[in-house]
Amino acid sequence: MTESLTAARSPEERVDPTLQFFILCDNIASAGSKPVFVGVFDQILRPGPIPQFVIAMRWVNGLGKHKVRIRVLNPELEEVEKFEGDVELHHRAAQATAVFGVVNFVFAIPGVFWFEILLNDQLVSSIPLPVQKGS
């Protein structure tokens, strides 16, 4: 017999989830139960401060409570910022979205900044964000 994805589990059981998405954007709106990402970043046009932006990530196919951390590395691979939080999934078909609001972040120099995503202190993914020299 196959086990149901939504079957009840013991509170101690934990299954590491999968990162479904990681988005850097100006803002998040909602259309019913679906998130709408406004102004998705694929690059920064010149060094300097960004008054505000949002980091959103969704975790799926896991179980239990998990610690998530984002480390922001500058082009020299030095940590310049970190964000931490918890996500909890109550059954395998559940999803957990973590959102971090960022205010006055400074991309000080041109080059590639890296957003490292860690789950329970294990590196899951590294997302590059190029910062152009500008004009």
N, C-alpha and C positions, 0 to 999 in steps of 0.2 A: 504494500500500500504506500502511495506517495504522501508526503507530508504537505499540508496546506501552507501556503506562504503566510497566511494570517493566523496560524495556530498560536495559541498562548504559550509563552515560554517562562521559565523561571526568571526571577528578577536578577539573578547573578549572571545569567547567560549573556554573552556579548559576541557579536559578529561584526567585524569591521565593515563599514559601508563603502560604497563606491562613490567617487566624486562625479556627479552628473554634469555640473557646470560650474564655471568660475567666471564672473563678469565684473569688469570695472566700468562704471557708467556715471553719468551726471545725476540720475535719480531713478527710482523705481516707482511705478504706478501699479495699479491692479485693475484687471478686467475680469471681474468675477473671481475665480480661484486661480487665474493665470497671472504671473508677474509680467509687467511690461517694462522693458529696460529702455530708458531714455538716454540718448547720447552715449552709446557704447564706445569706449576708448580702444583704439588699435595702435595709437601712437600719441605722443605729446609733441606739439609743433616747435616748442622752444623751452629752454630751461626757465625755471621760476616757480612761483607758488601757484597752486590750484586751490581756489577758495573752498570748494567742497566737491567731493565725489563719494560714490558708494561702491563698496565691494560686496558682491553677493555670491554665495556658493550653495549648491544643493547637494545633499548626500542621500543616497538611495541604497536599497538592498542590504541593509545592515540591521543590527539589533543592539539595543542597550544604549548607555550613555558614553559619549566619546569627547575627548578634548581636541579642539581644532585650533591651529595656530597658523598665522600668516606672517612670514618674515619678508620684509622688503629690503632688498640688497641694491646698493648703488652700482655703477659700472665697475668699480674696483672690488666688487663683491663684499663690501662691508655692510653690516646690518645697520640700516638707518631708522627702522621703525618695525614694530611688531604689534599684532592684534591677536587676542586670544578669546576663546569662548567655548561653550559646550553645545553639543547637539545630542538629542536623544530620539531613538527610534523604538517604538513599542511593538512593532511587528515587521516582518521582512518586506511587506509591500508599502510600508510607510516611507515618507520622505521628510527630511529636516532641512530647512533653509536657514543659513546663518547670514546676517547682514551687518556690515560694519560701516558706519558713517565716518568719513574722514574729513577733517577741517584744516585748512591752511597747510596742506602738505607741500613741501618744496622739493621739486626735482631740480637740484642745484646745478647739475652739469649735464652736458649732452652725453649720450651713450645709451646702453641698454640697462634698464633697471629690471630686476627679477623679483617676482612674487612667488616665494616658496610656500607651498601648502603642506602642512604637516597634520597628520591624524595620529593621536596618541603617541606623539614624539617621533613618528616615522614619516619621512619625506614621501609624499604622494605624487606631487607634480611641481614643476617650475614653469611659470608663465613669464615670457619676456614682454617688456613694454619699452619700445625705443623712444628716446627723447632726442629730437632733432636739434641741430644747432640754431635754427631760426634764421631770421634775416636781420 
